[in-house]
Amino acid sequence: MKNIRKFLLIVACTAPLAGCGMVSSSLTSKDTMLEKAEFATGINKNNLTIVEESVSGSLDAVNFTVKDKQNNTYKCYFTSAIAVTSDAVCTKISENGK
């Protein structure tokens, strides 16, 4: 009986966290994503654009793609739990559009 109560308590506490990335992806502004990408890439956000339809949310993360003015492409993501988000992590995936 104790194990069932413990299990139910854990489920009740963690259930609200499920899908935070999906919700956060629709609530996070493009400007916020650009600020996170700026911090991760070291490129001024005025020189970055979010690639159309690249923003998606998973269970605990928001994924998006940005391009700089030299046409370099970066895949980025940040994690999300309730009202707290992490810094973004971005990786260059193409250079000069190649």
N, C-alpha and C positions, 0 to 999 in steps of 0.2 A: 504493500500500500504506500509506503514511504517513497519507493522508487517511482510509482505512478504520479504522485504529487510533485516530486522533483522534476520529472519529465514535463508535466503540464505547466509548471512554473517556468521552466526554460523555454518552452514553446510560446507561452504567453509573453515573455519578455523579448524574444527574438523575432516573433512574427511581424511586428511593426517595421522592422528593418528590411524585410524582404522587398525588393524592387526599388530601393532608394535611388539607385542609379538611373532607372527608367523614369522615375518622377523627376529627378534632378535634371536630366537631359532636356526636359521640356520647360523647366522653370529657370534654368541658368541662361542669362543673357549672352548674346554673342560677344559683347564687350568684356564680360567676365571671362569667357573662354579665351579671348585674345590676350587679356592681361595674364592669365595663367600660362599661355603659350609664350608670351614675351619673357616671362620669368624663366621658363624652362629652356628656351632657345637662345636667349640673350639678344634677340632681335626686337627692335622697337615695334610695339603693336600697330603703329601706323603703317608699317611696312609688311604687315601680315594680313591675309584674308582667309576666312573659313571657306573650305571647299563646299560647294552646294551639296546638300543631301548627305554630308559625311557625318553628321552628328547622330549618334545612337547611344542608347542606354542599355546596360546589361543589369544584372542583379545588383551589383554594388559599384558600378563604374560608369563613367561617361566617356565615350570615345569620339574623337573628331580629328579632322585633317586640316592642316593649314598650309598655305603657300606663301613664300616671300616674293619680293619684287624681282628676284633673279630666277624665279620659277622653280626654286627648290621646294620639295614637298616634305612635310613632317607629319607623322602619325603621333597623336597625343591622346592621353587619357588621364583622368583623375578619379579618385574614389570618392564615394559619397555615403554618408550614414546620417539619416534624419536631417538635421540642419547644418551638419559639418561636412566640409569638403577638404580634400588634401590639395597640395600643390600638384600641378600637372607634371607629367613625364612626357617628353617629346623625343622622337628619334627621326633623324633625316632618312627618308626612304628613296628619294631621288634627287639628283643634282642637275640643275639647268634644264629641267623638264624631261630628263632621260630616266 
